[in-house]
């Protein structure tokens, strides 16, 4: 029964993350809350990673499953990109086109993770 709650929260975190990334990609502009949204995205990604880790063995998978390894690599890459984006925004050297491109790349990374999880194959 506990596994159902973990799966529910994993899906909730993942869908919330995807929604915030899409909203940030569409609503771009210089505002103060953008960095706060980036930090929320980072937190949701980490919680989705933790809950996903808790789902591996109860769902009878291993960490050597190719699509699970790809998901870990992509989520870690996503987190590194978010930290880089927060760093760029704090340095005030970012341009609006760079921010737009960053959110597009983040959305593509998340779509690869969702594709891998649904089809249980890697995107390659």
CORPERA-V823258 format. One record per residue. N is the residue number from 1. RES is the residue in one letter. PHI is phi in degrees with one decimal (NA if undefined). D_FIRST is the distance of its C-alpha to the first C-alpha in Angstrom with 2 decimals. Layout:
BEGIN
N | RES | PHI | D_FIRST
N | RES | PHI | D_FIRST
END
This chain:
BEGIN
1 | X | NA | 0.00
2 | X | -64.6 | 3.81
3 | X | -64.1 | 5.41
4 | X | -68.4 | 5.49
5 | X | -67.8 | 7.13
6 | X | -62.8 | 9.20
7 | X | -64.6 | 10.27
8 | X | -60.4 | 11.19
9 | X | -68.1 | 13.19
10 | X | -61.8 | 14.68
11 | X | -65.8 | 15.97
12 | X | -62.9 | 17.15
13 | X | -64.3 | 19.04
14 | X | -66.5 | 20.49
15 | X | -69.4 | 21.69
16 | X | -64.3 | 23.05
17 | X | -63.2 | 24.85
18 | X | -62.2 | 26.34
19 | X | -64.9 | 27.48
20 | X | -66.8 | 29.18
21 | X | -65.0 | 30.90
22 | X | -64.2 | 32.21
23 | X | -64.8 | 33.38
24 | X | -67.8 | 35.13
25 | X | -69.9 | 36.77
26 | X | -82.2 | 38.10
27 | X | -97.2 | 39.12
28 | X | -100.6 | 41.19
29 | X | 160.3 | 43.92
30 | X | -75.2 | 44.95
31 | X | -143.6 | 42.87
32 | X | -75.8 | 41.46
33 | X | -79.2 | 37.82
34 | X | -63.7 | 37.51
35 | X | -66.7 | 37.04
36 | X | -64.1 | 34.40
37 | X | -63.7 | 32.52
38 | X | -62.4 | 32.88
39 | X | -68.0 | 31.32
40 | X | -65.1 | 28.37
41 | X | -61.1 | 28.04
42 | X | -63.3 | 28.14
43 | X | -63.8 | 25.43
44 | X | -63.5 | 23.12
45 | X | -64.2 | 23.93
46 | X | -68.2 | 23.13
47 | X | -66.3 | 19.74
48 | X | -65.1 | 18.98
49 | X | -65.5 | 20.27
50 | X | -66.4 | 18.15
51 | X | -67.8 | 14.82
52 | X | -64.7 | 16.16
53 | X | -63.9 | 17.00
54 | X | -68.7 | 13.52
55 | X | -90.2 | 12.48
56 | X | -62.3 | 15.45
57 | X | -72.6 | 14.74
58 | X | -62.9 | 11.13
59 | X | -90.5 | 12.60
60 | X | 64.1 | 15.54
61 | X | -114.0 | 18.10
62 | X | -123.6 | 20.60
63 | X | -76.7 | 22.45
64 | X | -94.5 | 25.51
65 | X | -68.0 | 24.32
66 | X | -58.6 | 27.05
67 | X | -73.3 | 25.17
68 | X | -73.9 | 22.82
69 | X | -62.9 | 26.01
70 | X | -63.4 | 27.66
71 | X | -63.6 | 24.86
72 | X | -62.6 | 25.25
73 | X | -61.8 | 29.01
74 | X | -68.7 | 29.00
75 | X | -69.3 | 26.71
76 | X | -65.9 | 28.87
77 | X | -62.1 | 31.93
78 | X | -59.6 | 30.63
79 | X | -63.9 | 30.21
80 | X | -64.0 | 33.68
81 | X | -64.8 | 35.15
82 | X | -65.4 | 33.75
83 | X | -62.1 | 35.21
84 | X | -62.7 | 38.45
85 | X | -66.7 | 38.51
86 | X | -63.2 | 38.07
87 | X | -63.7 | 40.85
88 | X | -62.9 | 43.10
89 | X | -68.5 | 42.69
90 | X | -70.2 | 43.49
91 | X | -83.5 | 46.61
92 | X | 58.0 | 47.74
93 | X | -105.2 | 48.86
94 | X | -80.2 | 46.52
95 | X | -105.8 | 47.90
96 | X | -63.3 | 46.23
97 | X | -68.4 | 46.27
98 | X | -69.3 | 44.55
99 | X | -65.9 | 41.75
100 | X | -60.7 | 41.40
101 | X | -63.3 | 41.37
102 | X | -62.7 | 38.76
103 | X | -68.1 | 36.32
104 | X | -64.8 | 37.05
105 | X | -63.0 | 36.33
106 | X | -63.1 | 33.05
107 | X | -64.3 | 32.03
108 | X | -64.8 | 33.04
109 | X | -59.2 | 31.02
110 | X | -66.4 | 27.86
111 | X | -66.2 | 28.68
112 | X | -63.4 | 28.99
113 | X | -63.5 | 25.54
114 | X | -63.6 | 24.07
115 | X | -59.6 | 26.26
116 | X | -62.4 | 25.16
117 | X | -69.8 | 21.43
118 | X | -75.0 | 21.98
119 | X | -87.9 | 24.58
120 | X | 57.9 | 23.30
121 | X | -135.8 | 26.94
122 | X | -87.0 | 29.02
123 | X | -76.7 | 31.47
124 | X | -81.4 | 34.42
END
